[in-house]
Amino acid sequence: MPSNQPLILFYTTFFGKPVDISAIPACAVPVEWTNDRRRLAEAAAVVFHLPDYREIGDARKYTGQTWVAWSMENPQNYPRAAAPGFMRHFDLTMTHESGSDIWTPYLQEASWWEAIRNSAIPSKTESAPVVRFQSASIDLSGRGAFAAELAGHIGVDSYGRYRPTRQIEGPDLGSRTKIETIGRYHFCLALENSIAPDYVTEKIFDPLCAGSVPVYLGAPNVGEFVPANSYIDATAFGTPAELAAYLRHLLETPQAYEAYFAWRSQPLPGPLASRLALLETPAKCRLAERIHQRLQQGQGLSAGRPTLPFGGLSFLRTRLRRWRKAHRRR
């Protein structure tokens, strides 16, 4: 393998599916990507998707190899990502947290924001003013109780696999249909499954794209990820009943409601624009650049016997799990 073209291996799947190597964009630095575990010994860097931690236990680490912990999930949902004894085995982090070595947020790129600013706001045609999409039952934020109480004071249509009250009408084209559906409502509940700084997901970006006003419950620093006055902070109200009263006020006062779309006709805030500039280079390419830097600093593969960082018992359990999975497919 040429030293100027390091091999980066995705050792685990991404939520059970192989990482799509072909979808990785071309990078400014030469790099080879693979998800073939048989090439572990020649990989300059090995990427592990932490939510798929059950696949990690049989990995051998070679001297000078860079191990990367990859996750866009809140560590509250996957405690191993916050466990020092587990995380000490990794040399770099690639997560949604702003202090990560390779920052990988849900934040959309500049072209996405520009497209929204140039798009029309859809007509609000649904009788209920509020919409909610939820498919997972994870609830470390209290969103279930919050949404249920709010629905007692104002109309809420719920879609998704988790306790729906409405179904998609006509063909479901995935994200496109979801955005079109949200756009028919005045407000969209943007409720994170857990609350932590920087954990700002598609929950708030989908309604911004759709032309609906997000009602957000989640990261305390969400204001760093979206324009001011583009969303309603659910925590600014003492109770869901008070929030419902405010939403009804906006419905009765079109000028006040439309003020939540004023950001579309203004330049993006400077701090947000600076963050978007960083994201012009895709996260995986920023990872490749980081690996090149480490190689230039002499932090590369060298002779030495590989180790089993997670121990022999974990190795055997993981291999047994792989064997059982392979035989179930036959």
N, C-alpha and C positions, 0 to 999 in steps of 0.2 A: 504494500500500500504506500503510495507516495506520501512523504511527510507533510506536504503542503495541502493534502486533501484528506483531512481526518475523517474517520468513520464514526458516525453517531448512531447508536443503536437504541431503538425503543423496545425495551425488554418486556414490558407489560402491554396488555391491550388497553384500550380507552373505553372504560365501561363495558368490557367484554368483547369489543370489536377491535380488530387490528388497526393500528394507526395507518391512515391512507398516505403512504409515502408520496404518491403521485400528485397529491394536492398541495404539497409543500412548495411554495414559490421559489424561484431562482434567487440565490443570495449573492451578495457582492463578493463573498469569499468562497473559495472552492471547498466543497464538503460533500461527503457521501452519506446518504441516509439508508437505514435498513431496519427491519423488524424481525430479522432472522437471528434468533438466539444462538444459533450454532456459530455465529461470528463474534461471540462475546470476547474471546481472547484478543481479537485485533481491534476492538473498538476503543477509540480515544476517549469517548464519553458514552455513558449509558444512562438513558432516561427512564425513570420509573413513575408511572401514574399512581399516586398514592391511594386514591380510592380503590384501586385494584391491588391492594397490598397483599392479598393472598397469593399472588403470582410472583412475589419478590423473594420468598424464602430460600430458593435454591440458586440464587445468583452468586457466582464467584467474583471476587474483586481482584483485579490484577494490579500490580504495582504501578503507580503513576496514573491509573485510570481515574477519570472524573465521573463521579456519580451525581446525577441530577434528580432532585425531588420535584415532581411536577404535579400541580393541582390547582384548580380554580374553585375549589370548594372551601367552605368555612371549616376550619379545624374543629369547631364544635360538632360538626356532623361526622367527622373522621378524626377522633382523638389522637390517633397515632401521629398525625401531622403536627401535633403540639407536644409529643412526648420526647424529651431530650434523649432518652436511651435509644430510641428508634431513629431520630433525626440525625444523630451524631455520625451515622454511616454515610451521609451525603455531603458532597463538597459544595454544591450549588443548589439554590432553590429557584424554581420557576413557577410563581404563584400570582394570585390577584393582589397580594399585599404589596403596598407601595415600597416597602423596604426589601423586597425580594431581589435576588441577584439579577434575574431576568423577569421584569415586571410583565405579567400577563393578565390584564384586566378584561372585564366584559365590555369596557368602554369602546364605542364604535369609532371608526376612522373618520377623518375630516370630510371625505367625499360623502359619507352617509349623512352627516349633519347638513352639508350643502344641499343634498337632494331633498331633505325634509323642508328646509327653508324655502325651497322653490316649489313645493307641492301645495295643493289646495287642502283646506280643512274639510273633511266630509260632512255632509248633512247628518244631523242627529235624528235618526228615524225610529229608534226604539222607545217604547213606552217607559221602561225602567231607565233611570238616569245613570245607573252604575253597572259595570260589568266586572266579572272576576274570572280569570282562567287559573285553574290549579289542577295538577295531575298527581303530584306526590303528596303523601300523607305527612311528611316530615314537618314538625311544628315545634321549633325551639324558640320561636318569636312570639307565640301567643296569637298567631294570625287567625287560627280557627275560631277562637272565642270572640276575637275582635270583629271578624266578618259576620259572625252569627248575630252579634248584638247590633251591629250597624244595620243589618238587613231587617231588624225589627223596627227601624225608624225611617228607612227609605228603601225604595225598590232596588234590588240587586239581582241581576241575572248571572248565574254561575255556569261556566262551561269547563270542560276538561273531564278527566277520569275520576277526580275526587269530588264526590257528592254534587253532581251537576243538577241544575234545575232547568237548563236549556240544552238543546242539542244543535249542532251545526246543521243548517238547512242546505240541502244540495251537496255537491261534491266537496270533500274536504281536501284542499290542496296544501295542507300543512301550514307553514308560517304565513304564506300569502293570505289564506283564508282567516287565520287568526287575526292578522293586522286589519283586514277588511271588516271583520266582525267588531273589533274594539272601536274602530273608527265611527261606528254607528251610535256609540254611547258618549254622553257628556264626560263621564268620569270612568277611570279604570283603577281598580284596587291593585296596587303594586306592593305586595306583601312578601318580604323575604322569608325564607324558611327558618332563618336564624339571624341574629344581629351581631355584627362586629364591624369595626372600622375597615373601610375599603371593600367590604363585601357588597358590591353594588352590581346586580345582575341584570339580565334582560327584562326583569320585571318592570323596571322603570323605562327602559329604552323602547320597549314595544309600544306602549301608549304614546310616547313622544313621536314615534314614527307614524302611528296610526292617526294622529290628530285628535287625541283624547287627552284629558288632563289626568296625570297620575296622582293617586292618593297613596303616598308612600309610607311604609313602615319598614325600617331596616337600618342600614348603616348610619351612624350619627354624623358622618362626614359626607353624606350624599351630595351636598352642595358643591363639592369639589369635582363632581363628575357630570353635572348638568347645569344649564344656565339658571340664574336666579329667577324666581317667579315663574318657573316652568312646571312646577308641581305643588301639591298640597302636602304639607308635613302632618301626618296623622298624629304625631306625638305633641303637636302644638295645641291639641284639644284635650280637655279633661276627661271626656267620655265619648264613646261613639255617638251618643245622642247629640252632643254638642257639635260634633263633626257633621252629622246629618243635617242639623239646622243650618250650618254654614253652607253646605252643598245646596240646600233648598234656596238659600239666599242668592247664590250664584245663578241658579236656574231662573230666578225671578228678576235678576239684574244682569241682562246680557252684556252690558258694558264691563261689569266686574268679571264676568266669566271670560270674555274675550281678552282681557288683560293677561291671562295666562298663556296667550299665544304671541304676545308682543315680542318675545325673544327671537321669533322667526325673522323679524325685519331688522334685527340689529346684529352687529358683529359678535361672535362668540367671546365670552370673557377671556382676558389675557391668560390667566392661569390654566384654563381649560384648553385653550388653543396651544399652549406650550406642551401640555400632556399629549395632545393629538399629534404634535410634531414628532414626539418620541415614538409614537406608534406607527409612523410612516414606514419604519423598518419592522417587518413581521417578527413576532416573538421568536420563532424558530431560527430566523436569520440572526437575530441578536444573540441567541444561544451559540450559533456557529461562530460568530465573531468572538464571543467570550472564550470558546474552546481554542481558537487560534491564538488568542492572547496568552492563554495558559501554556500552550505548546512553545510559544516564543520565549516564555519565561522558564522553560526547561521542565515544565510540569507535564511530562508525557509518559507513555508506556516505557517500562524498562524491565530488565530481566528480574525474575523473582517468582516465587511460588505463590499462586493465588490463594486467597483466604475465603472462608465462609463467614461473612460478617454476622449473619443471623443464627449461626450455630448448626450443628449436625442434625439435631432433632427437627428444626424448622426446614432444613434441606429435605429430609426424608418425608415429612408431611406434605410439602409442596410437590415433590415428585409423585407421591401417591395420589394426590389430588389431580395432577395432570394425567396420570395413567387412567384414573377412573373416568375423567372427562373424555379422554380420547376413545375409550372403549364404549362409552354411551353413544357415541356418534356412529359406531359400526352397526 
